[in-house]
C-alpha cells in the first residue's frame, strides 16, 4: 500500500518508482518527488491539495531554470499525460536531488 504525504505535513514516504525511502526536507517544505530518480505521483490538482484521483507516476521529462526559484522539474503523468512543474531541492542537507539527473534532463526540451 502506498504511503502519501498529507497536505501540510513534512513527512517521509517511499518512492513509487524506485522504492527508496524519502526523508522530509530539512527546510520544512513538503517534498513532492524522489531525490534519487526525480519521479513524483499525480496526487495534487493544486499544489498540496491531495485531491487528484489519478495517482499515477509523474515521470521527469525535462527541467527549466527560473532565476527566482532555481531548477524546476517538468513531470508528465504516465497515465493521463498532464504536465506538472515542481521545484528541485538541490540544496537539501538531508537528501538533495540528483544533480546529474537534473543536468541530463536539461538537454531535453521537447515536452
Buried (B, 14 or more C-beta within 10 A) or exposed (E): EEEBBEEEEBEEBEBBBEEBEBBBBBEEEBBBBBBBBBBBBBBBEEEBEEEBEBEBBBBBBBBBEEEEEBBBBBBBBBEEEBEBBBBBBEEBEEBBBBEEBBEEBEEEEEE
